[in-house]
Amino acid sequence: MCSLGDANSCLTPTTLAVYADDGKNGVCMHLVYKNDCAAEVYADTCIGTKDFNGWECWTSSVLPGFTIDVSQCKATGEYFQVATMSSGQLDIDEKKCPAPM
């Protein structure tokens, strides 16, 4: 996780699951973060994968009480997230602590 995000402390990870290789999809990783902040949160979430140039990434906005829910198969076990309460700040944080996109 990138420590620069001002919403990291209230975007709570509720699920970090890794599922065994089923012989078709490889190892799968599932991440869920709940927005416990008082405001909308903007986030980049990435999961390392053997496809997509090494990373699959999502940019999300989520209202208070809702979740960011992502999953990826052929996962490497690595993940990254940065979260902020300002969409403009997300771009700034990405430059200082770049998502592996």
SVG drawing of the C-alpha trace seen along z (x, -y; Angstrom):
<svg xmlns="http://www.w3.org/2000/svg" viewBox="-23 -18 30 47">
<polyline fill="none" stroke="black" stroke-width="0.4" points="0.0,0.0 1.2,-3.5 1.4,-5.4 0.7,-8.8 -3.1,-8.3 -5.1,-10.4 -7.9,-7.9 -5.8,-4.7 -6.6,-4.7 -10.4,-4.5 -10.5,-2.3 -10.5,0.9 -9.5,4.2 -12.2,6.7 -11.2,9.5 -7.8,10.7 -8.3,14.2 -6.1,16.4 -7.7,19.4 -5.8,22.4 -5.1,23.1 -8.0,25.0 -5.9,26.2 -7.5,23.6 -7.2,20.2 -4.1,20.3 -4.1,18.9 -6.8,16.3 -6.7,13.3 -9.8,11.5 -9.6,8.1 -12.4,6.1 -12.0,2.7 -14.9,1.0 -15.1,-2.7 -15.3,-3.7 -14.4,-7.3 -17.0,-10.1 -16.7,-11.0 -16.3,-9.5 -13.0,-7.9 -10.9,-7.6 -8.5,-4.7 -6.2,-2.7 -6.1,1.0 -3.8,3.4 -3.2,7.2 0.0,8.7 -0.8,11.2 1.0,13.4 -1.1,11.6 -1.7,8.0 2.0,6.9 2.3,8.1 -0.5,6.1 -4.3,5.7 -5.4,2.3 -8.7,0.6 -9.5,-3.0 -12.5,-3.3 -14.6,-5.9 -16.7,-4.6 -19.3,-6.2 -19.2,-5.9 -20.3,-2.4 -19.7,-0.8 -16.9,1.4 -14.2,1.8 -14.3,5.4 -11.7,6.8 -10.3,10.1 -7.8,11.5 -6.8,15.0 -3.2,16.1 -2.3,13.8 1.2,13.5 0.2,12.7 1.3,9.0 -1.1,6.1 -1.1,2.4 -3.5,-0.3 -3.6,-4.1 -6.7,-5.9 -7.6,-9.6 -10.6,-11.7 -9.9,-13.9 -9.9,-12.7 -7.3,-15.3 -5.0,-14.1 -5.1,-10.6 -3.2,-11.7 -0.6,-13.5 -0.2,-10.4 0.2,-8.2 3.2,-10.3 4.8,-10.2 4.0,-6.5 3.2,-5.1 0.8,-2.2 2.4,0.6 0.2,0.1"/>
</svg>
